[in-house]
Amino acid sequence: MTADSTTTTEAKAASAGDAGTAAKAAPTTTPVGDTSPAAEPMPIGKDTAANPSATTAAPASTSIAAKAPPKTAPARDTSPAAAAPASATTAAPAPAAPTPTASTTWFWRYFAGSTVSRVGTAVTTVALPLTALAAAHASSFEVGAVTAAGYAAWAVVGLPAGVLVGRLPLRGTQIAMDLVRAGALASVPVAWWVASVTVAQLVLVALVVGVASVVFDVGNATMLPFLVGKEELTARNSLTSGAEAVTNLAGPSLGGALVQAVGAAGAIAVDVVSYLISAFLLRNVPRPSKAVQDAGSARSGSVRAAVREGWHYLIREPIQRANLWDATAMNFICGAQMALTPLFLVRTLGLNPAWVGAMMAAEGLGSLFGASLTPRLTRRIGSGRALLIASLALPFGFALMPLAGHGWAAGVFALGNAAFAATVVVASIVTRTYRQTATPPELLPRVMATVRVVSWGVIPIGALAAGAVATWYGPRAALWCAAAATLVVPVVVLTSPIRTRRDIAEG
């Protein structure tokens, strides 16, 4: 589970920063920041906005703590004290607020489309390598190359994707990415039919699908604030994070079952249908207002300058900066957990595969609990306090895992895994919601992409570091080192303005 800012938080909720979307490469942890899901790809890492007094006008959805009337964003403060850079000081006019009935209908189309698309991605993650083995007779290295090609996309196009989403029609881009993925994957069963599947083709398909998924995930996180009102956004982010947790839990199993039932090429054909369904469902989702689109596309500077502008906006404001580093710390820990979980369960505790699966499944249950708890928690105590409590509780949950022993004492690992996942998801949802509502609409795609790239980028570093420590001192000692690293998460929150705020957006 990674922090996003989706789901291990775009982490465990994909998703802390936007808990969201998830690192599909690992069996137990899905990126935070997100998580989405981007979504939040991915890699709890797992995984944000201008000074509240300097917040720009946002689209129809705004933060749960905003004081403006429903579905109306607060006006941006353009005083010299505003923390945002000069290029972001002029807010785009907010889009017209949808009626409650229309908003609900649009959201469910968006939700169904993104969920079906995410299921397709999860199935593809399993089906492509199995196709390489069955149809292309790939070596171990070649199978690794097919897998790596899909995850290389974030490193290659993660930051430019934010610029691209901001300059192109949002709904059209989402539909196009679904169609691109469907077209690329459709080439595999066709090649299988004529007995010409090659490893080179599968690597290219994985790369194309990965790039399209990156753009889709960034657009997905950007689209939600245009579809629902501010009072709904936390609940909707919780729902999408819960769906992401279920997908990450069940998607690979579904992919394996499909391959068993209809063969690898047949499973990929099912993936093609899933992307076509997603494109069909998204076709009637409303576009952002023309004023917002014009504000995002009017910037004619270079891609590098646009990326730099999004980074400066994100890093100069204390709340946005704290949320970014919080998600990054969570995802580093999630990377370590991904690497250590199978080692610890098999080599230290001596569990058989069935029990290993049960220990890993506890993460999904914790993610669902965290996603369902977040809306009620933020309503009762406020989003700022919810983030503070989740950050303080996170080290205690993780510390249960290295305490696990043999026999029934192995259940302590499952309890710790679930508790850790739940706290990551709560943090991811809160920070992703704030990021979506407090960021100027024209900067939102770049901000979401930057958070995902930075926070997910430390996942492999955490995995490598944990693997090195485990090699020298053993898996249990490495888990204790990761548990010590979790203390960074509450320190980041306690040294930021969040510690004094009931709601994260309070000025």
Buried (B, 14 or more C-beta within 10 A) or exposed (E): BBBBBBBBBBBBBBBBBBBBBBBBBBBBBBBBBBBBBBBBBBBBBBBBBBBBBBBBBBBBBBBBBBEBEBBBBBEBBBEEEBBBBEBBBEBBBBBEBBEEEEBBBBBEBBBBBBBBBBBBBBBBBBBBBBBBBBBBEBEEEBBEBBBBBBBBBBEEBBBBBBBBBBBBBBBEBBBBBBBBBBBBBBBBBEBBEEEEBBBEBBBBBBBBBBBBBBBBBBBBBBBBBBBBBBBBBBBBBBBBBBBBBBBBBBBBBBBBBBBEEEBBBBBBBBBBBBBBBBBBBBEEBBBBBEBBBEBBEEBEEEEEEBBBBBBBBBEBBBBBBBBBBBBBBBBBBBBBBBBBBBBBBBEBBEBEEEBBEBBBBBBBBBBBBBBBBBBEBBBEBBBBBBBBBBBBBBBBBBBBBBBBEEEEEBBBBBBBBBBBBBBBBBBBBBBBBBBBBBBBBBBBBBBBBBBBBBBBBBBBEBBEBBBEBBEEEBBBEBBBBBBEBBEBBBEBBEEBBBBEBEBBBBB
